């Protein structure tokens, strides 16, 4: 019986390591090749529209807008922002409700390989994948993939598809205001429209633009070179 148990766990360990090797090779490949699809696109109940665009072709205000809105410590953490997690826990303890503390890296990992939800299993996988992306891809690639796979509307994935859909032009020509309006869609992209902002979202756009000015145009320069 003991020998059988060792055989079973040995088989599980063998499969586990093989899966890790396959995952590492996949992530290494995706460092250089645009993902043909993502887990979230495959699960979308809507027809999917996406057009890949190099981050070098985008105006600097687009990546700055999503960083200002979603993850201002993006250049400084290694996939997991423990400061944001601690703050979210403190706010929850104060009765403010549990707020998300996912980094852009975690959101990229989730969109690319996981599923919606808030289970501890998924969050654990998300955190492990986020650290792996930081190690294998680096900041620039993570931000590039995020800008191309994040959902900006019902079946609209990536800033290029979003810019064409909402503004009738390539993301290469987005203004600061338009970049901020796209950035505020990200928490609830299927219920928001940058051309029909609620009073709350208009305030949010103004806040994002202020944050962009405070961070400065050179804030992402080191990671985008």
N, CA, C and O of each residue as an XYZ file, in Angstrom:
900
protein
N       0.834     -1.214      0.000
C       0.000      0.000      0.000
C       0.864      1.258      0.000
O       0.609      2.201     -0.749
N       1.910      1.257      0.868
C       2.807      2.417      0.916
C       3.507      2.612     -0.408
O       3.689      3.741     -0.865
N       3.905      1.497     -1.034
C       4.580      1.596     -2.327
C       3.646      2.154     -3.380
O       4.067      2.925     -4.241
N       2.354      1.763     -3.318
C       1.371      2.272     -4.267
C       1.169      3.770     -4.085
O       1.028      4.517     -5.054
N       1.157      4.210     -2.779
C       0.977      5.634     -2.498
C       2.155      6.434     -3.031
O       1.977      7.504     -3.613
N       3.362      5.909     -2.829
C       4.541      6.600     -3.345
C       4.508      6.672     -4.865
O       4.936      7.657     -5.468
N       3.989      5.603     -5.471
C       3.880      5.610     -6.927
C       2.911      6.654     -7.428
O       3.156      7.299     -8.448
N       1.794      6.828     -6.706
C       0.794      7.818     -7.104
C       1.357      9.235     -6.974
O       1.250     10.040     -7.899
N       1.960      9.531     -5.815
C       2.514     10.871     -5.614
C       3.693     11.135     -6.542
O       3.920     12.268     -6.965
N       4.439     10.083     -6.852
C       5.524     10.233     -7.810
C       5.006     10.594     -9.191
O       5.605     11.401     -9.902
N       3.883      9.987     -9.562
C       3.260     10.296    -10.862
C       2.733     11.734    -10.870
O       2.902     12.459    -11.850
N       2.084     12.142     -9.753
C       1.578     13.517     -9.653
C       2.733     14.513     -9.756
O       2.618     15.516    -10.460
N       3.831     14.251     -9.073
C       5.009     15.120     -9.106
C       5.586     15.193    -10.513
O       5.999     16.261    -10.966
N       5.614     14.058    -11.202
C       6.116     14.006    -12.583
C       5.255     14.884    -13.497
O       5.780     15.666    -14.289
N       3.935     14.749    -13.380
C       3.024     15.533    -14.216
C       3.133     17.022    -13.876
O       3.137     17.867    -14.772
N       3.220     17.339    -12.589
C       3.322     18.733    -12.139
C       4.531     19.425    -12.752
O       4.420     20.534    -13.273
N       5.677     18.773    -12.690
C       6.885     19.386    -13.229
C       6.833     19.518    -14.746
O       7.333     20.492    -15.308
N       6.230     18.538    -15.403
C       6.094     18.637    -16.863
C       5.192     19.811    -17.243
O       5.455     20.517    -18.217
N       4.124     20.012    -16.465
C       3.232     21.142    -16.723
C       3.944     22.466    -16.503
O       3.739     23.418    -17.255
N       4.782     22.529    -15.470
C       5.541     23.751    -15.222
C       6.492     24.055    -16.373
O       6.638     25.211    -16.771
N       7.132     23.031    -16.904
C       8.054     23.223    -18.026
C       7.300     23.716    -19.254
O       7.760     24.626    -19.944
N       6.140     23.117    -19.528
C       5.326     23.537    -20.673
C       4.872     24.985    -20.501
O       4.914     25.766    -21.451
N       4.437     25.345    -19.288
C       3.990     26.713    -19.024
C       5.130     27.703    -19.207
O       4.947     28.762    -19.806
N       6.311     27.359    -18.692
C       7.462     28.246    -18.832
C       7.820     28.452    -20.301
O       8.140     29.566    -20.715
N       7.766     27.379    -21.086
C       8.058     27.499    -22.519
C       7.009     28.343    -23.230
O       7.334     29.127    -24.122
N       5.743     28.179    -22.829
C       4.672     28.985    -23.420
C       4.871     30.462    -23.116
O       4.748     31.302    -24.007
N       5.180     30.786    -21.857
C       5.396     32.182    -21.489
C       6.615     32.759    -22.188
O       6.620     33.929    -22.572
N       7.643     31.944    -22.354
C       8.835     32.406    -23.062
C       8.494     32.709    -24.517
O       8.959     33.711    -25.062
N       7.690     31.859    -25.154
C       7.264     32.102    -26.535
C       6.440     33.386    -26.632
O       6.631     34.184    -27.549
N       5.518     33.581    -25.675
C       4.640     34.747    -25.718
C       5.359     36.040    -25.365
O       4.794     37.125    -25.494
N       6.589     35.925    -24.925
C       7.388     37.133    -24.728
C       7.690     37.799    -26.066
O       7.909     39.009    -26.129
N       7.700     37.009    -27.127
C       8.085     37.522    -28.444
C       6.947     37.475    -29.464
O       6.972     38.208    -30.453
N       5.952     36.620    -29.230
C       4.866     36.415    -30.194
C       3.551     36.908    -29.600
O       3.242     36.565    -28.459
N       2.766     37.698    -30.327
C       1.466     38.129    -29.809
C       0.565     36.922    -29.511
O       0.461     36.023    -30.346
N      -0.077     36.882    -28.361
C      -0.995     35.774    -28.062
C      -2.108     35.709    -29.102
O      -2.763     36.721    -29.353
N      -2.343     34.544    -29.718
C      -3.403     34.455    -30.719
C      -4.798     34.619    -30.125
O      -5.728     35.024    -30.822
N      -4.945     34.306    -28.840
C      -6.200     34.484    -28.116
C      -5.873     34.456    -26.633
O      -4.712     34.298    -26.257
N      -6.878     34.606    -25.795
C      -6.682     34.525    -24.355
C      -7.810     33.709    -23.744
O      -8.815     33.434    -24.400
N      -7.639     33.325    -22.486
C      -8.686     32.576    -21.791
C      -9.972     33.395    -21.708
O     -11.064     32.846    -21.862
N      -9.856     34.703    -21.466
C     -11.048     35.539    -21.355
C     -11.742     35.709    -22.704
O     -12.970     35.743    -22.768
N     -10.967     35.814    -23.776
C     -11.587     35.903    -25.105
C     -12.348     34.619    -25.429
O     -13.443     34.667    -25.990
N     -11.772     33.482    -25.079
C     -12.421     32.197    -25.349
C     -13.703     32.036    -24.541
O     -14.615     31.321    -24.956
N     -13.776     32.705    -23.380
C     -14.957     32.608    -22.534
C     -15.967     33.718    -22.793
O     -17.025     33.747    -22.164
N     -15.659     34.630    -23.709
C     -16.534     35.770    -23.962
C     -17.872     35.324    -24.566
O     -17.888     34.520    -25.498
N     -18.989     35.837    -24.044
C     -20.294     35.524    -24.648
C     -20.592     36.374    -25.880
O     -21.637     36.216    -26.511
N     -19.663     37.281    -26.222
C     -19.853     38.192    -27.349
C     -18.833     37.894    -28.450
O     -17.770     37.341    -28.171
N     -19.146     38.252    -29.689
C     -18.136     38.149    -30.754
C     -16.913     38.981    -30.396
O     -17.042     40.115    -29.934
N     -15.744     38.428    -30.607
C     -14.503     39.072    -30.167
C     -13.878     39.893    -31.293
O     -13.757     39.430    -32.428
N     -13.484     41.122    -30.953
C     -12.739     41.981    -31.868
C     -11.435     42.384    -31.188
O     -11.442     42.879    -30.062
N     -10.323     42.169    -31.877
C      -9.029     42.559    -31.338
C      -8.071     42.836    -32.489
O      -8.080     42.128    -33.496
N      -7.253     43.859    -32.338
C      -6.210     44.186    -33.310
C      -4.932     44.487    -32.528
O      -4.887     45.435    -31.745
N      -3.908     43.688    -32.740
C      -2.658     43.869    -31.999
C      -1.945     45.131    -32.459
O      -1.896     45.428    -33.653
N      -1.392     45.871    -31.505
C      -0.606     47.053    -31.824
C       0.618     47.068    -30.907
O       0.511     46.810    -29.708
N       1.761     47.369    -31.478
C       2.987     47.455    -30.692
C       2.914     48.634    -29.727
O       2.387     49.692    -30.070
N       3.434     48.450    -28.540
C       3.426     49.533    -27.564
C       4.294     50.704    -28.042
O       4.072     51.849    -27.648
N       5.273     50.412    -28.884
C       6.122     51.484    -29.422
C       5.367     52.375    -30.397
O       5.791     53.496    -30.675
N       4.237     51.873    -30.922
C       3.434     52.661    -31.857
C       2.391     53.517    -31.156
O       1.777     54.385    -31.777
N       2.190     53.277    -29.867
C       1.163     54.011    -29.140
C       1.700     55.341    -28.622
O       2.891     55.457    -28.334
N       0.837     56.338    -28.500
C       1.269     57.582    -27.868
C       1.548     57.310    -26.394
O       0.869     56.477    -25.793
N       2.517     57.979    -25.800
C       2.898     57.680    -24.416
C       1.776     57.865    -23.408
O       1.813     57.283    -22.325
N       0.771     58.679    -23.758
C      -0.309     58.904    -22.807
C      -1.200     57.664    -22.620
O      -1.896     57.568    -21.610
N      -1.196     56.719    -23.566
C      -2.069     55.552    -23.403
C      -1.569     54.618    -22.312
O      -2.335     54.315    -21.398
N      -0.314     54.138    -22.356
C       0.154     53.323    -21.223
C       0.160     54.093    -19.910
O      -0.109     53.515    -18.857
N       0.464     55.392    -19.954
C       0.467     56.178    -18.723
C      -0.935     56.258    -18.129
O      -1.093     56.231    -16.908
N      -1.948     56.355    -18.978
C      -3.329     56.447    -18.487
C      -3.744     55.188    -17.732
O      -4.349     55.282    -16.665
N      -3.427     54.009    -18.273
C      -3.837     52.783    -17.580
C      -3.033     52.578    -16.305
O      -3.560     52.053    -15.325
N      -1.771     52.982    -16.300
C      -0.968     52.887    -15.075
C      -1.511     53.852    -14.027
O      -1.642     53.486    -12.860
N      -1.827     55.069    -14.427
C      -2.366     56.058    -13.494
C      -3.695     55.604    -12.913
O      -3.986     55.856    -11.743
N      -4.494     54.941    -13.722
C      -5.824     54.514    -13.292
C      -5.808     53.210    -12.511
O      -6.546     53.060    -11.537
N      -4.966     52.259    -12.936
C      -5.058     50.899    -12.419
C      -3.959     50.501    -11.438
O      -4.207     49.717    -10.523
N      -2.743     51.032    -11.617
C      -1.617     50.457    -10.866
C      -0.431     51.427    -10.895
O       0.508     51.244    -11.670
N      -0.481     52.452    -10.052
C       0.540     53.497    -10.111
C       1.911     53.023     -9.646
O       2.918     53.659     -9.959
N       1.970     51.929     -8.911
C       3.271     51.399     -8.482
C       3.788     50.333     -9.442
O       4.716     49.596     -9.109
N       3.199     50.248    -10.622
C       3.584     49.237    -11.602
C       5.093     49.187    -11.875
O       5.645     48.088    -11.943
N       5.785     50.321    -12.036
C       7.227     50.235    -12.319
C       8.051     49.685    -11.169
O       9.206     49.306    -11.368
N       7.482     49.631     -9.968
C       8.295     49.358     -8.784
C       8.047     48.010     -8.115
O       8.902     47.544     -7.362
N       6.916     47.374     -8.363
C       6.657     46.090     -7.711
C       7.085     44.941     -8.625
O       7.433     45.152     -9.787
N       7.053     43.720     -8.077
C       7.434     42.544     -8.861
C       6.228     41.643     -9.114
O       6.286     40.426     -8.935
N       5.131     42.279     -9.538
C       3.931     41.530     -9.898
C       2.843     41.586     -8.860
O       1.661     41.506     -9.195
N       3.223     41.723     -7.586
C       2.263     41.782     -6.495
C       2.557     43.031     -5.675
O       3.689     43.250     -5.243
N       1.532     43.844     -5.465
C       1.701     45.095     -4.726
C       1.231     44.879     -3.291
O       0.042     45.009     -3.000
N       2.154     44.551     -2.401
C       1.790     44.269     -1.023
C       1.290     45.518     -0.304
O       0.502     45.415      0.637
N       1.738     46.691     -0.733
C       1.246     47.932     -0.144
C      -0.239     48.108     -0.428
O      -1.011     48.464      0.463
N      -0.639     47.858     -1.677
C      -2.051     47.976     -2.050
C      -2.901     46.918     -1.347
O      -4.035     47.192     -0.953
N      -2.357     45.715     -1.192
C      -3.081     44.653     -0.496
C      -3.318     45.039      0.955
O      -4.422     44.875      1.474
N      -2.275     45.554      1.613
C      -2.395     45.971      3.004
C      -3.427     47.087      3.159
O      -4.218     47.085      4.102
N      -3.411     48.041      2.221
C      -4.372     49.143      2.273
C      -5.793     48.637      2.077
O      -6.715     49.103      2.746
N      -5.979     47.677      1.155
C      -7.310     47.126      0.913
C      -7.828     46.399      2.156
O      -9.014     46.482      2.473
N      -6.943     45.689      2.856
C      -7.338     44.977      4.073
C      -7.719     45.969      5.165
O      -8.703     45.770      5.878
N      -6.933     47.040      5.294
C      -7.243     48.069      6.301
C      -8.598     48.713      6.019
O      -9.378     48.946      6.943
N      -8.881     49.002      4.753
C     -10.166     49.602      4.389
C     -11.314     48.646      4.678
O     -12.388     49.065      5.110
N     -11.083     47.358      4.437
C     -12.100     46.346      4.716
C     -12.368     46.282      6.222
O     -13.517     46.193      6.654
N     -11.303     46.329      7.005
C     -11.455     46.304      8.462
C     -12.197     47.529      8.975
O     -12.870     47.474     10.005
N     -12.068     48.643      8.244
C     -12.754     49.879      8.633
C     -14.199     49.918      8.153
O     -14.913     50.891      8.393
N     -14.627     48.856      7.474
C     -16.010     48.769      7.017
C     -16.275     49.354      5.657
O     -17.429     49.598      5.307
N     -15.231     49.587      4.873
C     -15.411     50.199      3.552
C     -15.680     49.184      2.443
O     -15.868     49.567      1.289
N     -15.701     47.891      2.782
C     -15.867     46.886      1.748
C     -14.530     46.453      1.188
O     -13.555     47.203      1.228
N     -14.489     45.241      0.666
C     -13.229     44.708      0.148
C     -13.009     45.189     -1.271
O     -13.808     44.904     -2.163
N     -11.910     45.926     -1.482
C     -11.587     46.465     -2.794
C     -10.464     45.656     -3.431
O      -9.634     45.067     -2.739
N     -10.455     45.638     -4.737
C      -9.423     44.890     -5.436
C      -8.061     45.531     -5.284
O      -7.948     46.752     -5.167
N      -7.020     44.701     -5.285
C      -5.659     45.202     -5.187
C      -4.779     44.538     -6.238
O      -3.564     44.433     -6.069
N      -5.400     44.092     -7.318
C      -4.654     43.410     -8.366
C      -3.802     44.392     -9.150
O      -4.247     45.490     -9.483
N      -2.593     43.995     -9.435
C      -1.706     44.802    -10.259
C      -2.019     44.581    -11.735
O      -2.778     43.679    -12.088
N      -1.431     45.408    -12.588
C      -1.559     45.198    -14.023
C      -0.985     43.842    -14.410
O      -1.514     43.175    -15.299
N       0.089     43.430    -13.752
C       0.684     42.125    -14.035
C      -0.285     41.013    -13.694
O      -0.436     40.072    -14.472
N      -0.944     41.098    -12.548
C      -1.926     40.084    -12.166
C      -3.104     40.068    -13.134
O      -3.588     38.999    -13.508
N      -3.563     41.237    -13.536
C      -4.676     41.295    -14.478
C      -4.290     40.694    -15.827
O      -5.106     40.038    -16.475
N      -3.053     40.916    -16.245
C      -2.577     40.321    -17.499
C      -2.567     38.807    -17.401
O      -3.025     38.119    -18.312
N      -2.044     38.284    -16.294
C      -2.013     36.834    -16.084
C      -3.417     36.256    -16.078
O      -3.670     35.222    -16.696
N      -4.327     36.920    -15.383
C      -5.714     36.452    -15.306
C      -6.371     36.440    -16.677
O      -6.959     35.436    -17.080
N      -6.271     37.552    -17.391
C      -6.906     37.638    -18.710
C      -6.331     36.606    -19.678
O      -7.057     36.035    -20.492
N      -5.042     36.375    -19.583
C      -4.361     35.512    -20.539
C      -4.649     34.032    -20.305
O      -4.883     33.289    -21.258
N      -4.635     33.595    -19.030
C      -4.592     32.159    -18.765
C      -5.642     31.644    -17.782
O      -5.761     30.430    -17.611
N      -6.404     32.519    -17.136
C      -7.286     32.049    -16.068
C      -8.755     32.327    -16.377
O      -9.141     32.395    -17.544
N      -9.562     32.486    -15.358
C     -11.003     32.628    -15.508
C     -11.497     33.695    -14.533
O     -10.805     34.017    -13.567
N     -12.703     34.254    -14.782
C     -13.248     35.252    -13.850
C     -13.568     34.600    -12.506
O     -13.741     33.385    -12.413
N     -13.642     35.423    -11.481
C     -13.999     34.910    -10.166
C     -13.050     35.413     -9.099
O     -12.044     36.057     -9.397
N     -13.380     35.114     -7.850
C     -12.597     35.601     -6.726
C     -12.169     34.472     -5.786
O     -11.904     34.723     -4.610
N     -12.098     33.259     -6.273
C     -11.724     32.145     -5.412
C     -10.255     32.255     -5.008
O      -9.451     32.866     -5.711
N      -9.918     31.653     -3.863
C      -8.540     31.680     -3.393
C      -7.629     30.897     -4.336
O      -6.457     31.241     -4.496
N      -8.159     29.854     -4.956
C      -7.352     29.056     -5.893
C      -6.951     29.919     -7.081
O      -5.787     29.941     -7.480
N      -7.926     30.631     -7.642
C      -7.611     31.469     -8.802
C      -6.677     32.605     -8.434
O      -5.767     32.936     -9.195
N      -6.899     33.211     -7.258
C      -6.019     34.302     -6.838
C      -4.600     33.801     -6.598
O      -3.630     34.503     -6.885
N      -4.482     32.582     -6.070
C      -3.148     32.017     -5.864
C      -2.435     31.765     -7.177
O      -1.253     32.075     -7.322
N      -3.164     31.198     -8.139
C      -2.574     30.972     -9.462
C      -2.214     32.293    -10.121
O      -1.169     32.412    -10.760
N      -3.075     33.276     -9.964
C      -2.835     34.599    -10.543
C      -1.555     35.213     -9.993
O      -0.753     35.771    -10.742
N      -1.366     35.107     -8.679
C      -0.166     35.668     -8.059
C       1.091     34.954     -8.548
O       2.092     35.597     -8.864
N       1.036     33.619     -8.609
C       2.202     32.857     -9.072
C       2.532     33.190    -10.522
O       3.701     33.348    -10.874
N       1.513     33.296    -11.358
C       1.735     33.639    -12.765
C       2.265     35.065    -12.906
O       3.089     35.338    -13.779
N       1.793     35.978    -12.046
C       2.257     37.366    -12.109
C       3.760     37.442    -11.850
O       4.478     38.144    -12.561
N       4.229     36.730    -10.849
C       5.664     36.724    -10.557
C       6.432     36.110    -11.730
O       7.518     36.573    -12.080
N       5.858     35.063    -12.332
C       6.509     34.426    -13.487
C       6.604     35.386    -14.668
O       7.628     35.431    -15.350
N       5.541     36.154    -14.915
C       5.561     37.116    -16.016
C       6.616     38.197    -15.784
O       7.317     38.600    -16.713
N       6.722     38.655    -14.554
C       7.739     39.665    -14.243
C       9.136     39.120    -14.528
O       9.994     39.838    -15.041
N       9.365     37.838    -14.192
C      10.689     37.247    -14.365
C      11.003     36.956    -15.829
O      12.140     37.124    -16.268
N       9.988     36.516    -16.587
C      10.223     36.057    -17.963
C      10.018     37.178    -18.980
O      10.771     37.276    -19.949
N       9.020     38.014    -18.773
C       8.673     39.033    -19.762
C       9.321     40.386    -19.493
O       9.865     41.006    -20.406
N       9.266     40.842    -18.253
C       9.679     42.205    -17.956
C       8.513     43.179    -18.095
O       7.473     42.841    -18.661
N       8.695     44.379    -17.577
C       7.618     45.363    -17.484
C       7.054     45.786    -18.842
O       5.838     45.852    -19.019
N       7.926     46.067    -19.782
C       7.452     46.589    -21.070
C       6.537     45.584    -21.760
O       5.475     45.953    -22.261
N       6.943     44.318    -21.790
C       6.131     43.299    -22.454
C       4.814     43.087    -21.725
O       3.774     42.908    -22.360
N       4.850     43.107    -20.389
C       3.610     42.946    -19.621
C       2.628     44.057    -19.977
O       1.452     43.791    -20.227
N       3.099     45.282    -20.001
C       2.229     46.419    -20.299
C       1.726     46.350    -21.735
O       0.573     46.685    -22.009
N       2.587     45.918    -22.652
C       2.170     45.789    -24.049
C       1.060     44.754    -24.202
O       0.058     45.011    -24.869
N       1.235     43.588    -23.587
C       0.217     42.546    -23.689
C      -1.073     43.001    -23.015
O      -2.163     42.785    -23.544
N      -0.950     43.630    -21.852
C      -2.144     44.105    -21.151
C      -2.957     45.055    -22.021
O      -4.177     44.928    -22.118
N      -2.277     46.002    -22.649
C      -2.976     46.972    -23.499
C      -3.641     46.315    -24.699
O      -4.554     46.887    -25.296
N      -3.192     45.122    -25.054
C      -3.747     44.427    -26.210
C      -4.774     43.352    -25.864
O      -5.497     42.889    -26.747
N      -4.851     42.948    -24.603
C      -5.793     41.878    -24.255
C      -6.855     42.299    -23.255
O      -7.824     41.566    -23.058
N      -6.709     43.456    -22.617
C      -7.730     43.920    -21.677
C      -9.034     44.188    -22.410
O      -9.028     44.635    -23.557
N     -10.144     43.914    -21.751
C     -11.452     44.121    -22.366
C     -11.912     45.558    -22.145
O     -11.889     46.061    -21.021
N     -12.330     46.215    -23.226
C     -12.777     47.599    -23.168
C     -14.246     47.748    -23.564
O     -14.720     48.864    -23.776
N     -14.947     46.659    -23.661
C     -16.354     46.689    -24.053
C     -16.800     45.273    -24.343
O     -16.013     44.337    -24.206
N     -18.033     45.100    -24.735
C     -18.574     43.772    -24.994
C     -17.865     43.137    -26.190
O     -18.184     43.436    -27.341
N     -16.905     42.263    -25.909
C     -16.150     41.598    -26.966
C     -15.065     42.450    -27.589
O     -14.471     42.045    -28.588
N     -14.785     43.623    -27.029
C     -13.773     44.534    -27.565
C     -12.515     44.401    -26.723
O     -12.502     44.793    -25.556
N     -11.465     43.853    -27.303
C     -10.246     43.574    -26.556
C      -9.066     44.369    -27.130
O      -8.801     44.345    -28.331
N      -8.381     45.061    -26.246
C      -7.206     45.822    -26.639
C      -7.529     47.252    -27.021
O      -8.639     47.558    -27.457
N      -6.543     48.128    -26.852
C      -6.763     49.558    -27.095
C      -6.973     49.880    -28.570
O      -7.648     50.855    -28.901
N      -6.403     49.073    -29.453
C      -6.586     49.365    -30.880
C      -8.030     49.126    -31.299
O      -8.635     49.971    -31.958
N      -8.584     47.979    -30.919
C      -9.987     47.697    -31.241
C     -10.902     48.696    -30.547
O     -11.902     49.127    -31.122
N     -10.565     49.069    -29.306
C     -11.389     50.024    -28.560
C     -11.371     51.403    -29.213
O     -12.412     52.047    -29.343
N     -10.186     51.853    -29.622
C     -10.079     53.170    -30.238
C     -10.846     53.219    -31.561
O     -11.526     54.202    -31.853
N     -10.734     52.167    -32.349
C     -11.479     52.126    -33.612
C     -12.984     52.120    -33.364
O     -13.743     52.791    -34.064
N     -13.405     51.351    -32.358
C     -14.838     51.214    -32.080
C     -15.434     52.511    -31.543
O     -16.478     52.960    -32.017
N     -14.776     53.111    -30.559
C     -15.358     54.270    -29.878
C     -15.029     55.601    -30.547
O     -15.847     56.520    -30.532
N     -13.837     55.710    -31.132
C     -13.389     56.998    -31.645
C     -13.165     57.009    -33.152
O     -12.881     58.062    -33.722
N     -13.288     55.863    -33.805
C     -13.164     55.803    -35.255
C     -11.772     56.070    -35.779
O     -11.614     56.570    -36.892
N     -10.746     55.740    -34.982
C      -9.369     55.961    -35.419
C      -8.451     54.988    -34.714
O      -8.836     54.362    -33.727
N      -7.236     54.862    -35.221
C      -6.253     53.991    -34.599
C      -5.831     54.536    -33.235
O      -5.836     55.745    -33.001
N      -5.469     53.623    -32.351
C      -4.972     54.024    -31.031
C      -3.692     54.837    -31.132
O      -3.318     55.512    -30.172
N      -3.020     54.790    -32.256
C      -1.803     55.579    -32.458
C      -2.077     57.074    -32.364
O      -1.157     57.857    -32.131
N      -3.334     57.480    -32.542
C      -3.671     58.904    -32.599
C      -4.533     59.344    -31.411
O      -5.178     60.391    -31.478
N      -4.553     58.575    -30.344
C      -5.359     58.931    -29.181
C      -4.813     60.179    -28.485
O      -3.602     60.352    -28.352
N      -5.712     61.025    -28.054
C      -5.339     62.187    -27.256
C      -5.263     61.775    -25.783
O      -5.634     60.658    -25.422
N      -4.786     62.678    -24.950
C      -4.720     62.405    -23.516
C      -6.105     62.161    -22.937
O      -6.298     61.238    -22.145
N      -7.070     62.985    -23.330
C      -8.432     62.825    -22.829
C      -9.017     61.483    -23.268
O      -9.659     60.803    -22.469
N      -8.806     61.098    -24.514
C      -9.337     59.825    -25.001
C      -8.667     58.639    -24.305
O      -9.325     57.647    -23.994
N      -7.366     58.742    -24.064
C      -6.659     57.676    -23.345
C      -7.228     57.519    -21.936
O      -7.430     56.398    -21.470
N      -7.486     58.632    -21.261
C      -8.057     58.577    -19.918
C      -9.468     58.004    -19.948
O      -9.848     57.249    -19.054
N     -10.242     58.353    -20.961
C     -11.604     57.831    -21.062
C     -11.608     56.319    -21.308
O     -12.496     55.619    -20.821
N     -10.636     55.817    -22.050
C     -10.532     54.368    -22.215
C     -10.095     53.704    -20.911
O     -10.586     52.631    -20.560
N      -9.184     54.335    -20.208
C      -8.657     53.744    -18.975
C      -9.749     53.543    -17.931
O      -9.714     52.556    -17.196
N     -10.719     54.452    -17.849
C     -11.745     54.326    -16.811
C     -12.776     53.257    -17.137
O     -13.636     52.961    -16.307
N     -12.707     52.672    -18.325
C     -13.618     51.577    -18.663
C     -13.221     50.268    -17.991
O     -14.069     49.402    -17.774
N     -11.945     50.117    -17.660
C     -11.388     48.805    -17.334
C     -12.042     48.081    -16.161
O     -12.173     46.860    -16.240
N     -12.460     48.734    -15.086
C     -13.089     47.941    -14.015
C     -14.416     47.301    -14.425
O     -14.746     46.212    -13.954
N     -15.181     47.967    -15.301
C     -16.502     47.453    -15.716
C     -16.717     47.729    -17.200
O     -17.603     48.508    -17.553
N     -15.934     47.114    -18.073
C     -15.941     47.499    -19.487
C     -17.254     47.219    -20.218
O     -17.547     47.865    -21.223
N     -18.042     46.272    -19.730
C     -19.258     45.923    -20.460
C     -20.432     46.833    -20.138
O     -21.484     46.738    -20.772
N     -20.263     47.715    -19.157
C     -21.358     48.612    -18.786
C     -20.975     50.085    -18.912
O     -21.720     50.962    -18.474
N     -19.806     50.357    -19.512
C     -19.343     51.734    -19.631
C     -19.044     52.079    -21.084
O     -18.676     51.211    -21.875
N     -19.202     53.335    -21.422
C     -18.958     53.830    -22.779
C     -18.217     55.160    -22.660
O     -18.721     56.079    -22.014
N     -17.032     55.290    -23.267
C     -16.267     56.538    -23.129
C     -16.930     57.737    -23.789
O     -16.568     58.881    -23.513
N     -17.896     57.480    -24.657
C     -18.606     58.580    -25.306
C     -19.884     58.973    -24.569
O     -20.531     59.958    -24.927
N     -20.243     58.216    -23.556
C     -21.442     58.515    -22.762
C     -21.104     58.295    -21.291
O     -21.562     57.335    -20.672
N     -20.310     59.186    -20.753
C     -19.831     59.045    -19.381
C     -20.865     59.548    -18.384
O     -21.514     60.571    -18.604
N     -21.006     58.816    -17.291
C     -21.827     59.285    -16.178
C     -21.075     60.398    -15.446
O     -19.873     60.565    -15.654
N     -21.756     61.152    -14.602
C     -21.038     62.181    -13.816
C     -19.879     61.589    -13.021
O     -18.817     62.203    -12.922
N     -20.077     60.402    -12.453
C     -18.990     59.767    -11.710
C     -17.793     59.484    -12.615
O     -16.651     59.738    -12.232
N     -18.052     58.956    -13.820
C     -16.958     58.617    -14.725
C     -16.267     59.864    -15.270
O     -15.064     59.842    -15.526
N     -17.018     60.951    -15.450
C     -16.367     62.199    -15.862
C     -15.402     62.672    -14.778
O     -14.303     63.135    -15.080
N     -15.812     62.557    -13.521
C     -14.907     62.899    -12.419
C     -13.700     61.965    -12.402
O     -12.574     62.378    -12.125
N     -13.964     60.703    -12.705
C     -12.871     59.720    -12.728
C     -11.870     60.045    -13.835
O     -10.663     59.935    -13.622
N     -12.350     60.443    -15.007
C     -11.466     60.840    -16.103
C     -10.604     62.023    -15.680
O      -9.399     62.036    -15.931
N     -11.219     63.020    -15.035
C     -10.463     64.188    -14.574
C      -9.403     63.764    -13.558
O      -8.284     64.276    -13.575
N      -9.754     62.833    -12.678
C      -8.799     62.345    -11.680
C      -7.625     61.636    -12.363
O      -6.470     61.860    -12.001
N      -7.919     60.783    -13.351
C      -6.857     60.077    -14.071
C      -5.936     61.065    -14.766
O      -4.717     60.896    -14.738
N      -6.495     62.086    -15.386
C      -5.661     63.086    -16.064
C      -4.779     63.841    -15.071
O      -3.627     64.149    -15.376
N      -5.314     64.139    -13.886
C      -4.488     64.797    -12.862
C      -3.347     63.881    -12.418
O      -2.212     64.322    -12.238
N      -3.671     62.603    -12.245
C      -2.645     61.644    -11.851
C      -1.570     61.521    -12.928
O      -0.387     61.395    -12.614
N      -1.973     61.555    -14.177
C      -1.012     61.486    -15.284
C      -0.062     62.679    -15.246
O       1.143     62.531    -15.451
N      -0.612     63.858    -14.984
C       0.238     65.053    -14.914
C       1.193     64.969    -13.724
O       2.360     65.345    -13.834
N       0.702     64.480    -12.596
C       1.551     64.371    -11.413
C       2.663     63.336    -11.605
O       3.801     63.552    -11.189
N       2.323     62.217    -12.235
C       3.342     61.191    -12.490
C       4.375     61.705    -13.485
O       5.567     61.429    -13.351
N       3.919     62.444    -14.470
C       4.827     63.034    -15.456
C       5.055     62.133    -16.665
O       4.945     60.910    -16.580
N       5.368     62.752    -17.764
C       5.552     62.016    -19.014
C       6.700     61.034    -18.988
O       6.712     60.077    -19.761
N       7.664     61.254    -18.113
C       8.823     60.360    -18.052
C       8.674     59.221    -17.058
O       9.622     58.464    -16.849
N       7.497     59.081    -16.434
C       7.325     58.094    -15.372
C       7.578     56.673    -15.859
O       8.122     55.855    -15.117
N       7.197     56.371    -17.082
C       7.362     55.021    -17.627
C       8.540     54.916    -18.580
O       8.750     53.875    -19.203
N       9.304     55.986    -18.696
C      10.380     56.017    -19.695
C      11.368     54.888    -19.514
O      11.774     54.264    -20.494
N      11.765     54.611    -18.282
C      12.799     53.589    -18.035
C      12.336     52.201    -18.450
O      13.144     51.411    -18.940
N      11.057     51.880    -18.270
C      10.594     50.535    -18.600
C      10.150     50.399    -20.056
O       9.998     49.287    -20.561
N       9.944     51.530    -20.724
C       9.486     51.473    -22.120
C      10.631     51.608    -23.128
O      10.389     51.538    -24.333
N      11.842     51.797    -22.676
C      12.969     51.947    -23.593
C      13.329     50.605    -24.226
O      14.258     50.531    -25.030
